[in-house]
Amino acid sequence: MQKKFFGILADLAFGLQKKQFVYEKLKKNEEYFYFQQPELVKAIQELGLFMLENGIVTEEGVPLAPQNETDAINNYFSKTLDEWPCGKHPHFQNLLVYQENEERLIYLSPERTHYEVTSWCEELAAASQSFNYEAMQGAVYEQFAFVSEEQYVFLRKYIIEHPIINLIDKYEFNQSGKKMGLTTDYMDKFIETAFEPIPENVVGICGFCKWTVVKTTFNERCIDRLCYNNTDNFFHVEEIKDKTTKLRLKPGVMKFMSLPGKDELELYEYCKALKLDVALWPDKDRYDLKIVTSSTVLAVDVKSYFSPYLLAHHIESKGIFKNLQGSERRILVVPDHRVQKKDYIQIIRNILDDKGVESMTMKSLKKIVREEAKRNG
C-alpha cells in the first residue's frame, strides 16, 4: 500500500513539474490560457482509484480525493499531506510513517494563478520513469564505457570536486586527462555531456554543495534540501562573476553523482587516514568503496536520499551491487545527515535483509572500519 502510494506521488510530481515547464514556456511566448496536463490528469485519476480501493472514503463511500486538476492544486498539492482533506482518515494516516507528511508538492501564488514545484516534488519526480534527471546521469555513464578503470576514477572524482568550472578549470582538466591517455575529443564530449551553461536566474554559489543557487518566484533554491538546511536558508551566497565563461554540472549529474559522491570521498579519506587498503569504484563502479582488511573485504555502497521510499524505489528499480565475489561483505550506507528518524534504516532493511545486504548509517560503518583497523595493527 505504501509502495503504491509512493509511486502515485511520483507520477503526480512528474505531472506537476511538466505542467510548470509548459506554463513557463507559454509565458515566455506571451501565450496565456488554461490547459490541462495529461500526465497530471492521469495521476490524479490514479490517486482517486487508490483512495477508493483502500477505503479512504467519506461516510457515503465517496473517495477522499481531488475532483479535478483545479481542486487538486488548490486543496491538496499546495498543502502538506496531513492537511489534505483526507489527512485525518485513519487509513491515510497509516501511510504517513515518515517525514513526507510535513512536505507539500507545490508553492501556490496568493492569486492562485500559478505555482512552483518544491524540492520534495523534484525528488519525487526524479523517481518517475519519465523524468529526465536520470537521463542526464545515464548519458555520463555511457561516456564511462570508453575509459579504463584509472581514467574512470579520475573522471568520477572530477565531477564530484567540480560542480562549477571556468575556462582555466577546463584547460587543466584537458591537461590532466591527456596525461592519463584521454583524447581531446573525448574530454570535450565528456564536458559537453556532464556540464551546461549557467542559467540567467542563478544568483550565486551554494555554501554547502558549491553548485548554483537560483532565485525563483517564491524563494531561493539549490539542488537538495540539505543545501537549504546547511546554509541558513541561503543567508550567505557567494557571487558568481562572468557567468558566460563558466559551466555547471547538469542537475541530474549534480543530484545523483556529485552530491552523494562527496560522502563517498569523505569515507575514502577516513579509511586512508586509518591506513586501510581502500579503493574507489572498483572495476568501474561494481560498488562505491572496496575496503580490504586482514579479516574481510567490505563492499560498500553509499546512498544519499532524503526519503527511504525514494531509496527503496531506486533499489527495486535499479538493483544494488554488481558481480559480487563470494568473500565480499555487502553493506549499504546512508549518510548520517539523511537519517532523520530511526525508521529510515529499518525501512531499507525490510527490503534488503533477504538479499544478503546489511543496511546502516555512516556512523555505524565507521565504527566497523575502526575495529578492522585495530585488528590490522
MIBA-216766 format. One record per residue (C-alpha): residue number from 0; residue in one letter; x, y, z. Coordinates in Angstrom, 1 decimal. Layout:
residues N
+-----+------+--------+--------+--------+
| seq | type |   east |  north |     up |
+-----+------+--------+--------+--------+
| NUM |    a |      X |      Y |      Z |
...
+-----+------+--------+--------+--------+
end
This chain:
residues 377
+-----+------+--------+--------+--------+
| seq | type |   east |  north |     up |
+-----+------+--------+--------+--------+
|   0 |    m |    0.0 |    0.0 |    0.0 |
|   1 |    q |    2.7 |    2.5 |    1.0 |
|   2 |    k |    4.8 |    1.5 |   -2.1 |
|   3 |    k |    1.9 |    2.1 |   -4.4 |
|   4 |    f |    1.0 |    5.4 |   -2.8 |
|   5 |    f |    4.6 |    6.5 |   -3.2 |
|   6 |    g |    4.5 |    5.5 |   -6.9 |
|   7 |    i |    1.4 |    7.7 |   -7.4 |
|   8 |    l |    3.1 |   10.6 |   -5.6 |
|   9 |    a |    6.0 |   10.3 |   -8.0 |
|  10 |    d |    3.6 |   10.3 |  -11.0 |
|  11 |    l |    1.8 |   13.4 |   -9.6 |
|  12 |    a |    5.1 |   15.1 |   -9.0 |
|  13 |    f |    6.2 |   14.5 |  -12.6 |
|  14 |    g |    2.9 |   15.8 |  -13.9 |
|  15 |    l |    3.1 |   18.9 |  -11.8 |
|  16 |    q |    6.7 |   19.6 |  -12.9 |
|  17 |    k |    5.8 |   19.1 |  -16.6 |
|  18 |    k |    2.8 |   21.4 |  -16.3 |
|  19 |    q |    5.1 |   24.1 |  -14.7 |
|  20 |    f |    7.5 |   23.6 |  -17.6 |
|  21 |    v |    4.8 |   24.1 |  -20.2 |
|  22 |    y |    3.4 |   27.1 |  -18.3 |
|  23 |    e |    6.8 |   28.8 |  -18.2 |
|  24 |    k |    7.3 |   28.1 |  -22.0 |
|  25 |    l |    3.8 |   29.6 |  -22.8 |
|  26 |    k |    4.5 |   32.6 |  -20.5 |
|  27 |    k |    7.8 |   33.3 |  -22.3 |
|  28 |    n |    5.9 |   33.4 |  -25.6 |
|  29 |    e |    3.2 |   35.6 |  -24.0 |
|  30 |    e |    0.6 |   32.9 |  -24.5 |
|  31 |    y |   -1.9 |   32.8 |  -21.6 |
|  32 |    f |   -4.6 |   30.2 |  -21.5 |
|  33 |    y |   -5.8 |   27.4 |  -19.2 |
|  34 |    f |   -4.6 |   24.0 |  -20.1 |
|  35 |    q |   -4.6 |   20.5 |  -18.6 |
|  36 |    q |   -1.5 |   18.4 |  -18.4 |
|  37 |    p |   -2.4 |   14.8 |  -19.5 |
|  38 |    e |    0.2 |   13.2 |  -17.2 |
|  39 |    l |   -1.1 |   15.1 |  -14.2 |
|  40 |    v |   -4.7 |   14.3 |  -15.0 |
|  41 |    k |   -3.9 |   10.6 |  -15.3 |
|  42 |    a |   -2.1 |   10.6 |  -12.0 |
|  43 |    i |   -5.0 |   12.4 |  -10.2 |
|  44 |    q |   -7.3 |    9.7 |  -11.5 |
|  45 |    e |   -4.9 |    7.1 |  -10.2 |
|  46 |    l |   -5.0 |    8.8 |   -6.8 |
|  47 |    g |   -8.8 |    8.7 |   -6.7 |
|  48 |    l |   -8.8 |    5.0 |   -7.6 |
|  49 |    f |   -6.2 |    4.3 |   -4.9 |
|  50 |    m |   -8.3 |    6.1 |   -2.3 |
|  51 |    l |  -11.4 |    4.1 |   -3.2 |
|  52 |    e |   -9.5 |    0.7 |   -3.2 |
|  53 |    n |   -8.1 |    1.4 |    0.2 |
|  54 |    g |  -11.2 |    2.6 |    1.9 |
|  55 |    i |  -10.1 |    6.2 |    2.2 |
|  56 |    v |  -13.7 |    7.5 |    1.6 |
|  57 |    t |  -16.4 |    9.6 |    3.1 |
|  58 |    e |  -19.3 |    8.1 |    5.1 |
|  59 |    e |  -21.2 |    8.0 |    1.8 |
|  60 |    g |  -18.4 |    6.0 |    0.2 |
|  61 |    v |  -17.1 |    8.8 |   -2.0 |
|  62 |    p |  -13.2 |    8.8 |   -2.4 |
|  63 |    l |  -11.5 |   11.5 |   -0.4 |
|  64 |    a |   -9.6 |   12.6 |   -3.5 |
|  65 |    p |   -9.4 |   15.6 |   -5.8 |
|  66 |    q |  -12.4 |   16.1 |   -8.1 |
|  67 |    n |  -10.3 |   17.7 |  -10.8 |
|  68 |    e |   -7.0 |   19.3 |  -11.5 |
|  69 |    t |   -8.0 |   22.7 |  -10.0 |
|  70 |    d |   -9.3 |   21.0 |   -6.8 |
|  71 |    a |   -6.0 |   19.0 |   -6.6 |
|  72 |    i |   -3.8 |   22.1 |   -6.9 |
|  73 |    n |   -5.8 |   24.3 |   -4.6 |
|  74 |    n |   -6.8 |   21.9 |   -1.8 |
|  75 |    y |   -4.2 |   19.1 |   -2.0 |
|  76 |    f |   -0.8 |   19.7 |   -3.6 |
|  77 |    s |   -0.3 |   23.1 |   -2.1 |
|  78 |    k |   -0.8 |   21.7 |    1.4 |
|  79 |    t |    1.2 |   19.2 |    3.5 |
|  80 |    l |   -0.1 |   15.7 |    3.3 |
|  81 |    d |   -1.6 |   15.8 |    6.8 |
|  82 |    e |   -3.5 |   18.9 |    5.7 |
|  83 |    w |   -5.1 |   17.1 |    2.7 |
|  84 |    p |   -8.9 |   16.7 |    3.1 |
|  85 |    c |   -8.2 |   13.0 |    3.7 |
|  86 |    g |   -5.4 |   13.8 |    6.2 |
|  87 |    k |   -7.4 |   12.7 |    9.3 |
|  88 |    h |   -8.6 |    9.5 |    7.8 |
|  89 |    p |   -7.0 |    6.6 |    9.8 |
|  90 |    h |   -6.2 |    4.6 |    6.6 |
|  91 |    f |   -4.4 |    7.6 |    5.1 |
|  92 |    q |   -2.6 |    8.3 |    8.3 |
|  93 |    n |   -1.1 |    4.8 |    8.1 |
|  94 |    l |    0.7 |    6.0 |    5.0 |
|  95 |    l |    2.4 |    8.9 |    6.8 |
|  96 |    v |    5.1 |    6.9 |    8.6 |
|  97 |    y |    8.0 |    9.2 |    7.7 |
|  98 |    q |    8.6 |   12.9 |    7.1 |
|  99 |    e |    6.6 |   13.3 |    3.9 |
| 100 |    n |    3.6 |   14.3 |    5.9 |
| 101 |    e |    5.4 |   17.6 |    6.6 |
| 102 |    e |    6.0 |   18.3 |    3.0 |
| 103 |    r |    4.0 |   19.8 |    0.1 |
| 104 |    l |    4.3 |   19.3 |   -3.6 |
| 105 |    i |    3.9 |   23.0 |   -4.7 |
| 106 |    y |    4.0 |   26.6 |   -3.6 |
| 107 |    l |    0.8 |   28.3 |   -4.8 |
| 108 |    s |    0.8 |   32.0 |   -5.6 |
| 109 |    p |   -1.6 |   34.2 |   -3.4 |
| 110 |    e |   -3.7 |   34.8 |   -6.5 |
| 111 |    r |   -3.8 |   31.1 |   -7.2 |
| 112 |    t |   -2.9 |   31.7 |  -10.8 |
| 113 |    h |    0.4 |   29.8 |  -10.9 |
| 114 |    y |    2.6 |   27.5 |   -8.8 |
| 115 |    e |    6.1 |   26.4 |   -8.4 |
| 116 |    v |    7.2 |   22.8 |   -7.5 |
| 117 |    t |    9.1 |   22.2 |   -4.2 |
| 118 |    s |   12.4 |   20.4 |   -3.7 |
| 119 |    w |   10.4 |   17.4 |   -2.5 |
| 120 |    c |    8.3 |   17.4 |   -5.6 |
| 121 |    e |   11.5 |   17.4 |   -7.7 |
| 122 |    e |   12.9 |   14.5 |   -5.8 |
| 123 |    l |    9.7 |   12.5 |   -6.3 |
| 124 |    a |    9.6 |   13.4 |  -10.0 |
| 125 |    a |   13.1 |   12.0 |  -10.3 |
| 126 |    a |   11.7 |    8.7 |   -9.2 |
| 127 |    s |    9.2 |    8.8 |  -12.1 |
| 128 |    q |   10.4 |    6.7 |  -15.1 |
| 129 |    s |    9.7 |    9.6 |  -17.4 |
| 130 |    f |   11.8 |   12.2 |  -15.7 |
| 131 |    n |   15.0 |   13.4 |  -17.4 |
| 132 |    y |   17.3 |   13.7 |  -14.4 |
| 133 |    e |   18.2 |   10.0 |  -14.7 |
| 134 |    a |   18.7 |   10.5 |  -18.4 |
| 135 |    m |   21.4 |   13.1 |  -17.6 |
| 136 |    q |   23.2 |   10.7 |  -15.3 |
| 137 |    g |   22.8 |    7.9 |  -17.8 |
| 138 |    a |   24.4 |    9.9 |  -20.6 |
| 139 |    v |   27.5 |   10.4 |  -18.4 |
| 140 |    y |   27.7 |    6.7 |  -17.6 |
| 141 |    e |   27.6 |    6.0 |  -21.4 |
| 142 |    q |   30.8 |    8.0 |  -21.7 |
| 143 |    f |   32.5 |    6.0 |  -19.0 |
| 144 |    a |   32.1 |    2.9 |  -21.1 |
| 145 |    f |   35.1 |    4.0 |  -23.2 |
| 146 |    v |   37.7 |    4.5 |  -20.5 |
| 147 |    s |   39.9 |    2.4 |  -18.3 |
| 148 |    e |   39.4 |    1.9 |  -14.6 |
| 149 |    e |   42.0 |    4.5 |  -13.7 |
| 150 |    q |   40.5 |    7.0 |  -16.1 |
| 151 |    y |   37.1 |    6.3 |  -14.7 |
| 152 |    v |   38.2 |    7.2 |  -11.1 |
| 153 |    f |   39.7 |   10.4 |  -12.4 |
| 154 |    l |   36.5 |   11.4 |  -14.2 |
| 155 |    r |   34.2 |   10.5 |  -11.3 |
| 156 |    k |   36.3 |   12.5 |   -8.9 |
| 157 |    y |   36.4 |   15.4 |  -11.2 |
| 158 |    i |   32.6 |   15.6 |  -11.3 |
| 159 |    i |   32.4 |   15.4 |   -7.5 |
| 160 |    e |   35.0 |   18.0 |   -6.9 |
| 161 |    h |   33.9 |   20.5 |   -9.7 |
| 162 |    p |   30.2 |   21.4 |   -9.5 |
| 163 |    i |   31.2 |   24.6 |  -11.4 |
| 164 |    i |   34.1 |   25.1 |  -13.8 |
| 165 |    n |   35.6 |   28.0 |  -15.7 |
| 166 |    l |   37.9 |   28.2 |  -18.7 |
| 167 |    i |   41.0 |   27.6 |  -16.6 |
| 168 |    d |   39.5 |   24.6 |  -14.9 |
| 169 |    k |   38.6 |   23.2 |  -18.4 |
| 170 |    y |   42.2 |   23.7 |  -19.6 |
| 171 |    e |   43.6 |   22.0 |  -16.5 |
| 172 |    f |   41.1 |   19.1 |  -16.9 |
| 173 |    n |   42.3 |   18.6 |  -20.5 |
| 174 |    q |   46.0 |   18.7 |  -19.5 |
| 175 |    s |   45.4 |   16.1 |  -16.7 |
| 176 |    g |   43.3 |   13.9 |  -19.0 |
| 177 |    k |   46.0 |   13.9 |  -21.7 |
| 178 |    k |   48.5 |   12.6 |  -19.2 |
| 179 |    m |   46.1 |    9.7 |  -18.5 |
| 180 |    g |   45.7 |    8.9 |  -22.1 |
| 181 |    l |   42.3 |   10.6 |  -22.8 |
| 182 |    t |   41.9 |   12.3 |  -26.1 |
| 183 |    t |   40.9 |   16.0 |  -26.5 |
| 184 |    d |   37.8 |   14.9 |  -28.4 |
| 185 |    y |   36.7 |   12.6 |  -25.6 |
| 186 |    m |   37.3 |   15.2 |  -22.9 |
| 187 |    d |   35.3 |   17.8 |  -24.9 |
| 188 |    k |   32.5 |   15.4 |  -25.3 |
| 189 |    f |   32.6 |   14.5 |  -21.6 |
| 190 |    i |   32.4 |   18.2 |  -20.6 |
| 191 |    e |   29.5 |   18.7 |  -23.0 |
| 192 |    t |   27.7 |   15.6 |  -21.6 |
| 193 |    a |   28.2 |   16.5 |  -17.9 |
| 194 |    f |   28.0 |   20.3 |  -17.8 |
| 195 |    e |   25.7 |   23.1 |  -19.1 |
| 196 |    p |   25.7 |   26.9 |  -19.3 |
| 197 |    i |   24.7 |   28.7 |  -16.1 |
| 198 |    p |   21.1 |   29.8 |  -16.3 |
| 199 |    e |   20.2 |   33.5 |  -16.1 |
| 200 |    n |   18.3 |   33.1 |  -12.8 |
| 201 |    v |   21.3 |   31.9 |  -10.9 |
| 202 |    v |   22.2 |   34.3 |   -8.1 |
| 203 |    g |   25.2 |   32.7 |   -6.6 |
| 204 |    i |   27.1 |   29.7 |   -5.4 |
| 205 |    c |   25.7 |   27.4 |   -2.6 |
| 206 |    g |   27.8 |   27.5 |    0.5 |
| 207 |    f |   27.1 |   23.8 |    1.1 |
| 208 |    c |   27.4 |   21.9 |   -2.2 |
| 209 |    k |   29.2 |   24.6 |   -4.2 |
| 210 |    w |   26.6 |   24.3 |   -7.1 |
| 211 |    t |   24.2 |   27.1 |   -8.1 |
| 212 |    v |   21.5 |   28.9 |   -6.1 |
| 213 |    v |   18.6 |   30.1 |   -8.3 |
| 214 |    k |   16.1 |   32.8 |   -7.5 |
| 215 |    t |   12.5 |   31.7 |   -8.1 |
| 216 |    t |    9.2 |   33.4 |   -7.7 |
| 217 |    f |    8.8 |   32.0 |   -4.1 |
| 218 |    n |   12.3 |   31.5 |   -2.7 |
| 219 |    e |   15.9 |   30.7 |   -3.4 |
| 220 |    r |   16.8 |   27.1 |   -4.2 |
| 221 |    c |   19.7 |   24.8 |   -4.9 |
| 222 |    i |   19.8 |   21.1 |   -5.8 |
| 223 |    d |   18.8 |   19.5 |   -2.5 |
| 224 |    r |   17.1 |   20.4 |    0.8 |
| 225 |    l |   20.5 |   19.8 |    2.5 |
| 226 |    c |   21.7 |   23.0 |    0.9 |
| 227 |    y |   18.8 |   24.9 |    2.4 |
| 228 |    n |   19.3 |   23.3 |    5.9 |
| 229 |    n |   23.1 |   23.9 |    6.0 |
| 230 |    t |   23.2 |   27.5 |    4.7 |
| 231 |    d |   20.6 |   29.1 |    7.0 |
| 232 |    n |   18.2 |   29.4 |    4.1 |
| 233 |    f |   21.0 |   30.7 |    1.7 |
| 234 |    f |   21.8 |   33.6 |    4.0 |
| 235 |    h |   25.3 |   33.9 |    2.6 |
| 236 |    v |   25.6 |   33.2 |   -1.1 |
| 237 |    e |   28.9 |   33.7 |   -3.0 |
| 238 |    e |   28.5 |   35.8 |   -6.1 |
| 239 |    i |   29.2 |   34.3 |   -9.5 |
| 240 |    k |   31.1 |   36.7 |  -11.8 |
| 241 |    d |   31.2 |   36.3 |  -15.6 |
| 242 |    k |   28.5 |   33.6 |  -15.8 |
| 243 |    t |   29.0 |   33.3 |  -19.6 |
| 244 |    t |   32.6 |   31.9 |  -19.0 |
| 245 |    k |   31.5 |   29.2 |  -16.6 |
| 246 |    l |   29.6 |   25.9 |  -16.7 |
| 247 |    r |   27.8 |   24.0 |  -14.1 |
| 248 |    l |   27.0 |   20.3 |  -13.7 |
| 249 |    k |   23.7 |   19.3 |  -15.2 |
| 250 |    p |   21.1 |   18.9 |  -12.5 |
| 251 |    g |   20.8 |   15.2 |  -12.8 |
| 252 |    v |   24.6 |   14.8 |  -12.6 |
| 253 |    m |   24.8 |   17.0 |   -9.6 |
| 254 |    k |   21.9 |   15.4 |   -7.9 |
| 255 |    f |   22.8 |   11.7 |   -8.4 |
| 256 |    m |   26.6 |   11.7 |   -8.9 |
| 257 |    s |   28.3 |   14.8 |   -7.4 |
| 258 |    l |   26.3 |   15.3 |   -4.2 |
| 259 |    p |   26.4 |   11.7 |   -3.0 |
| 260 |    g |   30.0 |   11.4 |   -4.2 |
| 261 |    k |   31.1 |   13.9 |   -1.5 |
| 262 |    d |   30.1 |   11.3 |    1.1 |
| 263 |    e |   32.0 |    8.6 |   -0.8 |
| 264 |    l |   35.2 |   10.7 |   -1.0 |
| 265 |    e |   34.9 |   11.6 |    2.7 |
| 266 |    l |   34.6 |    7.9 |    3.6 |
| 267 |    y |   37.6 |    7.1 |    1.4 |
| 268 |    e |   39.8 |    9.7 |    3.1 |
| 269 |    y |   38.6 |    8.4 |    6.5 |
| 270 |    c |   39.8 |    4.9 |    5.6 |
| 271 |    k |   43.1 |    6.2 |    4.2 |
| 272 |    a |   43.7 |    8.0 |    7.5 |
| 273 |    l |   43.3 |    4.7 |    9.3 |
| 274 |    k |   45.9 |    3.2 |    6.9 |
| 275 |    l |   43.4 |    0.7 |    5.4 |
| 276 |    d |   43.6 |   -0.7 |    1.9 |
| 277 |    v |   40.7 |    1.2 |    0.2 |
| 278 |    a |   39.7 |    1.7 |   -3.4 |
| 279 |    l |   37.0 |    3.9 |   -5.1 |
| 280 |    w |   34.5 |    2.4 |   -7.5 |
| 281 |    p |   36.3 |   -0.9 |   -8.1 |
| 282 |    d |   36.0 |   -2.4 |  -11.6 |
| 283 |    k |   34.3 |    0.8 |  -12.8 |
| 284 |    d |   31.6 |    1.0 |  -10.2 |
| 285 |    r |   30.7 |   -2.5 |   -9.1 |
| 286 |    y |   30.0 |   -0.6 |   -5.9 |
| 287 |    d |   31.4 |    2.6 |   -4.3 |
| 288 |    l |   34.3 |    1.6 |   -2.0 |
| 289 |    k |   36.3 |   -1.6 |   -1.5 |
| 290 |    i |   37.8 |   -1.8 |    1.9 |
| 291 |    v |   40.2 |   -4.7 |    2.4 |
| 292 |    t |   41.3 |   -5.7 |    5.9 |
| 293 |    s |   43.1 |   -8.7 |    7.4 |
| 294 |    s |   39.8 |  -10.4 |    8.2 |
| 295 |    t |   37.3 |   -9.3 |    5.5 |
| 296 |    v |   36.5 |   -7.4 |    2.3 |
| 297 |    l |   33.9 |   -4.7 |    2.8 |
| 298 |    a |   31.9 |   -3.9 |   -0.4 |
| 299 |    v |   30.3 |   -0.5 |    0.4 |
| 300 |    d |   27.6 |    1.4 |   -1.5 |
| 301 |    v |   26.7 |    4.9 |   -0.2 |
| 302 |    k |   23.2 |    6.0 |   -1.0 |
| 303 |    s |   22.1 |    9.6 |   -0.1 |
| 304 |    y |   18.4 |   10.0 |   -0.4 |
| 305 |    f |   16.2 |   12.2 |    1.9 |
| 306 |    s |   13.4 |    9.7 |    1.8 |
| 307 |    p |   13.7 |    6.0 |    2.5 |
| 308 |    y |   11.0 |    5.4 |    0.0 |
| 309 |    l |   12.9 |    7.2 |   -2.7 |
| 310 |    l |   15.9 |    5.0 |   -1.9 |
| 311 |    a |   13.7 |    1.9 |   -1.8 |
| 312 |    h |   12.3 |    2.8 |   -5.3 |
| 313 |    h |   15.9 |    3.2 |   -6.6 |
| 314 |    i |   17.0 |   -0.1 |   -5.2 |
| 315 |    e |   14.0 |   -2.0 |   -6.5 |
| 316 |    s |   14.2 |   -0.4 |  -10.0 |
| 317 |    k |   17.9 |   -0.3 |  -10.5 |
| 318 |    g |   19.2 |   -3.0 |   -8.2 |
| 319 |    i |   22.3 |   -2.8 |   -6.0 |
| 320 |    f |   25.8 |   -4.2 |   -6.1 |
| 321 |    k |   27.1 |   -5.8 |   -9.3 |
| 322 |    n |   29.1 |   -9.0 |   -9.9 |
| 323 |    l |   30.0 |   -9.5 |   -6.3 |
| 324 |    q |   32.6 |  -12.0 |   -5.2 |
| 325 |    g |   31.7 |  -14.6 |   -2.5 |
| 326 |    s |   34.1 |  -13.2 |    0.1 |
| 327 |    e |   32.8 |   -9.6 |   -0.1 |
| 328 |    r |   30.6 |   -8.3 |    2.8 |
| 329 |    r |   27.8 |   -6.2 |    1.2 |
| 330 |    i |   27.0 |   -3.0 |    3.1 |
| 331 |    l |   24.6 |   -0.2 |    2.1 |
| 332 |    v |   25.4 |    3.0 |    3.9 |
| 333 |    v |   23.2 |    6.0 |    4.4 |
| 334 |    p |   24.9 |    9.3 |    5.4 |
| 335 |    d |   24.1 |   10.4 |    9.0 |
| 336 |    h |   22.6 |   13.7 |    7.8 |
| 337 |    r |   20.0 |   11.8 |    5.8 |
| 338 |    v |   18.7 |    9.7 |    8.7 |
| 339 |    q |   16.2 |   12.0 |   10.4 |
| 340 |    k |   14.2 |    9.2 |   12.1 |
| 341 |    k |   15.1 |    5.7 |   13.2 |
| 342 |    d |   12.5 |    4.2 |   10.8 |
| 343 |    y |   14.7 |    5.1 |    7.9 |
| 344 |    i |   17.2 |    2.3 |    8.2 |
| 345 |    q |   14.5 |   -0.2 |    9.2 |
| 346 |    i |   12.6 |    0.5 |    6.0 |
| 347 |    i |   15.6 |   -0.2 |    3.9 |
| 348 |    r |   16.4 |   -3.3 |    5.9 |
| 349 |    n |   12.9 |   -4.6 |    5.2 |
| 350 |    i |   13.8 |   -4.6 |    1.5 |
| 351 |    l |   17.4 |   -5.8 |    1.6 |
| 352 |    d |   17.8 |   -8.2 |    4.5 |
| 353 |    d |   16.7 |  -11.2 |    2.4 |
| 354 |    k |   19.2 |  -10.1 |   -0.3 |
| 355 |    g |   22.2 |  -10.6 |    2.0 |
| 356 |    v |   22.9 |   -6.8 |    2.2 |
| 357 |    e |   23.5 |   -5.0 |    5.5 |
| 358 |    s |   22.0 |   -1.5 |    5.9 |
| 359 |    m |   23.4 |    1.0 |    8.3 |
| 360 |    t |   24.3 |    4.6 |    8.9 |
| 361 |    m |   27.7 |    6.1 |    8.1 |
| 362 |    k |   28.4 |    6.4 |   11.9 |
| 363 |    s |   27.9 |    2.6 |   12.3 |
| 364 |    l |   30.1 |    1.8 |    9.3 |
| 365 |    k |   32.9 |    4.0 |   10.7 |
| 366 |    k |   32.8 |    2.0 |   13.9 |
| 367 |    i |   33.2 |   -1.2 |   12.0 |
| 368 |    v |   36.1 |    0.3 |   10.0 |
| 369 |    r |   37.9 |    1.5 |   13.1 |
| 370 |    e |   37.6 |   -2.0 |   14.7 |
| 371 |    e |   39.0 |   -3.5 |   11.5 |
| 372 |    a |   41.9 |   -1.1 |   11.5 |
| 373 |    k |   42.7 |   -2.1 |   15.1 |
| 374 |    r |   42.8 |   -5.8 |   14.0 |
| 375 |    n |   45.2 |   -4.8 |   11.2 |
| 376 |    g |   47.5 |   -3.5 |   13.9 |
+-----+------+--------+--------+--------+
end
